[in-house]
């Protein structure tokens, strides 16, 4: 029974990792590329399109990190590396 539970857990963990990697590729690679293609008719320069795509990727990443940093679980995990009382107050303000 424990072996079956372990196999199920391993399978679900692998599925979770695969889904996470796929979602990251879609959000940080495919989405900025697709948005930059929408501007293909307006912007003729390949350099400008590449710059737009890079800026979109950077904005998505900064937004992602900012969003995650607001999660109370992340604040609690990061508490030892920052002032613990500040982290505790910040976590309470989110509740």
C-alpha positions as CSV (number, residue, x, y, z in Angstrom):
1,X,0.0,0.0,0.0
2,X,2.8,2.4,0.9
3,X,4.5,1.6,-2.4
4,X,1.4,2.4,-4.4
5,X,0.9,5.7,-2.5
6,X,4.5,6.6,-3.1
7,X,4.1,5.9,-6.9
8,X,1.0,8.0,-7.0
9,X,2.7,10.8,-5.1
10,X,5.7,10.6,-7.5
11,X,3.4,10.7,-10.5
12,X,1.5,13.7,-9.2
13,X,4.7,15.5,-8.4
14,X,6.0,14.9,-11.9
15,X,2.8,16.1,-13.4
16,X,2.9,19.2,-11.3
17,X,6.4,20.0,-12.3
18,X,5.6,19.4,-16.0
19,X,2.5,21.6,-15.8
20,X,4.6,24.4,-14.1
21,X,7.3,24.3,-16.7
22,X,4.7,24.4,-19.5
23,X,2.9,27.3,-17.9
24,X,6.2,29.2,-17.4
25,X,7.1,28.7,-21.1
26,X,3.7,30.0,-22.2
27,X,3.7,33.0,-19.9
28,X,7.3,34.1,-20.3
29,X,8.1,33.0,-23.8
30,X,5.0,32.5,-26.0
31,X,2.8,35.4,-24.6
32,X,5.4,38.2,-25.2
33,X,6.2,36.8,-28.7
34,X,2.5,36.7,-29.5
35,X,1.9,40.2,-28.3
36,X,4.9,41.5,-30.3
37,X,3.4,39.8,-33.4
38,X,0.3,42.0,-32.9
39,X,2.5,45.1,-33.5
40,X,4.2,43.6,-36.6
41,X,2.0,45.7,-38.9
42,X,2.7,48.9,-36.9
43,X,6.4,48.5,-36.3
44,X,8.5,47.5,-39.3
45,X,11.9,47.3,-37.5
46,X,12.9,43.8,-36.3
47,X,15.1,45.5,-33.7
48,X,12.1,47.5,-32.3
49,X,10.0,44.3,-32.2
50,X,12.7,42.4,-30.4
51,X,13.0,45.3,-27.9
52,X,9.3,45.3,-27.4
53,X,9.3,41.6,-26.8
54,X,12.1,41.9,-24.3
55,X,10.4,44.7,-22.5
56,X,7.2,42.6,-22.2
57,X,9.2,39.7,-20.8
58,X,10.9,41.9,-18.3
59,X,7.6,43.5,-17.2
60,X,5.9,40.1,-16.9
61,X,8.8,38.8,-14.8
62,X,8.9,41.9,-12.5
63,X,5.1,41.6,-12.1
64,X,5.4,37.9,-11.3
65,X,8.0,38.5,-8.6
66,X,6.1,41.5,-7.2
67,X,2.9,39.4,-7.0
68,X,4.6,36.5,-5.4
69,X,6.3,38.7,-2.8
70,X,2.8,39.8,-1.6
71,X,1.9,36.2,-0.7
72,X,1.9,35.7,3.1
73,X,3.5,32.2,2.7
74,X,6.4,33.7,0.9
75,X,6.8,36.5,3.4
76,X,6.9,33.9,6.2
77,X,9.5,31.9,4.2
78,X,11.7,34.9,3.6
79,X,11.3,36.1,7.3
80,X,14.7,34.8,8.4
81,X,16.5,36.7,5.7
82,X,14.8,40.0,6.5
83,X,13.9,41.5,9.8
84,X,11.6,38.9,11.4
85,X,9.3,41.5,13.1
86,X,8.9,43.4,9.8
87,X,7.9,40.2,8.0
88,X,5.5,39.3,10.8
89,X,3.8,42.7,10.6
90,X,3.7,42.5,6.8
91,X,2.1,39.0,6.9
92,X,-0.5,40.2,9.4
93,X,-1.4,43.2,7.2
94,X,-2.2,40.8,4.4
95,X,-4.7,38.8,6.4
